[in-house]
Amino acid sequence: MSAPATPTFGGGYPDGEAGPRLGFFTDTSVCIGCKACEVACKEWNLVPTDGPLALSGSSFDNTLALGADTWRHVAFVEQASPEDGLRWLMSSDVCKHCTSAACMEVCPTGALFRTEFGTVVVQQDVCNGCGYCVPACPFGVIDRREGDGRVFKCTLCYDRLKDGMEPACAKACPTDSIQFGPLDELRARADDRLDTLRQGGVDEARLYLRDQDDGVGGAGAFFLLLDEPEAYGLPPDPVSTTRDLPRLWRAAAVAAGALAAGLAAAFAGSRR
């Protein structure tokens, strides 16, 4: 498999601060749906509640999706199984901290920035609430907070990382479904886990966003899934929404040059 990527196209590390890129590997095969990660995330980051605690009417999921007030979301997917009659798929979703982070690349104020750990963070005191980053995210992660207007998302507990601690969600996970560390180490661990499952007859197991050719240049959060990504509400072929910008800028520059040359020629002809 291809080597881990370094953030590129406007997404590089701060000058002179490159180090091991840190992130998450989420092994959904051992997720028990306890939601300890959701609670720990909210408590540590002072994330507001999503309203009254109640079932949504969609399985046992009371948060439904990632958003400004849900930085970790545990999906409960109920499936009919010919063998067992019913099975549950559970997975804790989070911001992917993409290598080609479209949210950061379209931000006009620099509110989104790449940290020394390779993660993507929103500076709330710089965000002006323009919302450009919201449709730019191919995973629908980043969102504006109602009544506030600014955007919010997972920071991978940037404050904890600076103090040498692991993110709150990984710390709270009782089954090690959420694993935190240097991405190259996590990828090796994920490969071993996938081999173990495949040898045990779990043929449907697969890694999602493990490689740098995943459409976003490599993700800072990747997953071991037990079904197609769509079953978990994840896009099967995510693509950075800003991937064509350099080509479009070059085309625009060529067009502008041609227009300027045409206008100059027309002006010169009229003078004669």
Number of C-alpha atoms within 10 A of each C-alpha: 9 8 12 18 18 17 24 13 14 15 21 17 20 13 7 7 11 14 11 15 20 22 25 26 28 27 24 21 17 16 20 19 20 14 20 19 26 23 18 20 24 19 13 13 14 10 18 12 13 13 9 7 9 11 12 11 9 12 12 16 18 19 22 17 18 22 23 19 23 26 26 26 24 27 25 20 17 15 12 10 10 8 7 7 8 10 13 14 20 22 27 24 25 25 26 25 26 28 26 27 32 25 26 24 20 19 19 13 13 13 17 22 22 20 18 21 21 26 28 26 20 21 16 13 8 12 19 14 16 14 18 16 23 20 15 21 24 23 18 16 25 25 22 19 16 10 6 8 14 20 26 23 23 25 21 29 18 19 13 14 15 11 8 9 12 21 25 21 25 23 16 18 19 15 13 16 23 25 21 21 17 16 23 16 13 21 22 11 13 22 15 12 17 20 15 12 16 14 10 9 10 13 13 11 19 20 20 20 23 25 19 20 16 16 19 25 22 24 29 26 26 27 26 24 22 21 13 15 17 10 16 19 13 15 14 13 13 14 18 20 19 19 16 9 11 11 10 12 11 11 12 12 12 12 12 12 12 12 12 12 12 12 12 12 12 12 11 10 9 8 7 6
